[in-house]
Amino acid sequence: MSANADIHLYTASTMNGWKPTIFLEEAEVDYQLTHIDFSKKEQKSEWYMELNPNGRIPTIVDRGSDNFVVFESGAILWYLAEKYDRFLSHDPRERSETLQWMMFQMGGIGPMMGQAMYFHRIAAPNGQEEAFSIKRYVDESRRLLEVLDKRLEGRQYLVGDAYSIADIITFPWARAYSWAKTPIDGLENLKGWFDRIDARPAVQKALQKPKPVPAFWSSADEEKFLAENAARFASDVKAG
Ligand SMILES: N[C@@H](CCC(=O)N[C@@H](CS)C(=O)NCC(=O)O)C(=O)O
């Protein structure tokens, strides 16, 4: 990790935040890493929102290309895959399939599991127990995980025979099923895919950055982490 690396990554230890970190570790690319601290609302600071108008992580700046800025994790992975020619097939059909599964993550798995997590982990502990919303998003998350499971029938990875940016982008969300309190019983193809990706050293290295967090992943919830996480959003929930 060096200060004169091309890629400067601004991120945090979250499902979207880990996507580019996993890519960069897998591709063994040198990069500069800045931790955006949510507890200080750095993602909403003026300097950061000039890079990312959405005020969310992740963002990259390509110092090697006139400080070109890319926001939105799907666009970031696509940019990195093209810049480093890794994890995206040159075959037009396989390339299209990779992008299809990326869109499926960006438009489905991420938003739905994100809402299941919000209602379970943030709204409920702060006094907004919304049974209807929880059921709606957990059911939809389960349905989407079933789609992944079916896709993985007889396959090692989501597209072709190779690990691609479709796997990299989907893994952090799907793997956090317990954080979304979404059951994966019976989804044996999905479990096998988790095992294969869990076993990749670059993935484990990336998950420790920029700051190790204990609970999104583990099946056992860690009380202190849960309480701190919920408290961080208490004022937002009350503000509605
Ligand atoms: N569609 C965006 C979503 C980014 C996003 O929601 N990031 C979350 C962390 S996973 C965030 O920055 N949350 C802080 C906030 O909302 O203030 C992407 O894929 O990059």
The ligand as a MOL file (V3000), in Angstrom:
LIG
                    3D

  0  0  0     0  0            999 V3000
M  V30 BEGIN CTAB
M  V30 COUNTS 20 19 0 0 0
M  V30 BEGIN ATOM
M  V30 1 N -25.3380 2.1550 -4.5270 0
M  V30 2 C -24.2340 2.5320 -3.6810 0
M  V30 3 C -24.5980 2.2820 -2.2380 0
M  V30 4 C -23.5220 2.7170 -1.2950 0
M  V30 5 C -23.9560 2.6010 0.1590 0
M  V30 6 O -25.1520 2.4670 0.4720 0
M  V30 7 N -22.9890 2.6700 1.0700 0
M  V30 8 C -23.3050 2.6440 2.4880 0
M  V30 9 C -22.4490 1.6270 3.2080 0
M  V30 10 S -22.7890 -0.0240 2.6910 0
M  V30 11 C -22.9940 4.0090 3.0980 0
M  V30 12 O -22.1090 4.6950 2.6610 0
M  V30 13 N -23.7370 4.3800 4.1540 0
M  V30 14 C -23.5070 5.6110 4.8670 0
M  V30 15 C -24.6420 6.5760 4.7460 0
M  V30 16 O -25.6890 6.2150 4.1820 0
M  V30 17 O -24.5010 7.6860 5.2290 0
M  V30 18 C -22.9910 1.7200 -4.0910 0
M  V30 19 O -23.1750 0.5650 -4.4530 0
M  V30 20 O -21.8740 2.2580 -4.0710 0
M  V30 END ATOM
M  V30 BEGIN BOND
M  V30 1 1 1 2
M  V30 2 1 2 3
M  V30 3 1 2 18
M  V30 4 1 3 4
M  V30 5 1 4 5
M  V30 6 2 5 6
M  V30 7 1 5 7
M  V30 8 1 7 8
M  V30 9 1 8 9
M  V30 10 1 8 11
M  V30 11 1 9 10
M  V30 12 2 11 12
M  V30 13 1 11 13
M  V30 14 1 13 14
M  V30 15 1 14 15
M  V30 16 2 15 16
M  V30 17 1 15 17
M  V30 18 2 18 19
M  V30 19 1 18 20
M  V30 END BOND
M  V30 END CTAB
M  END
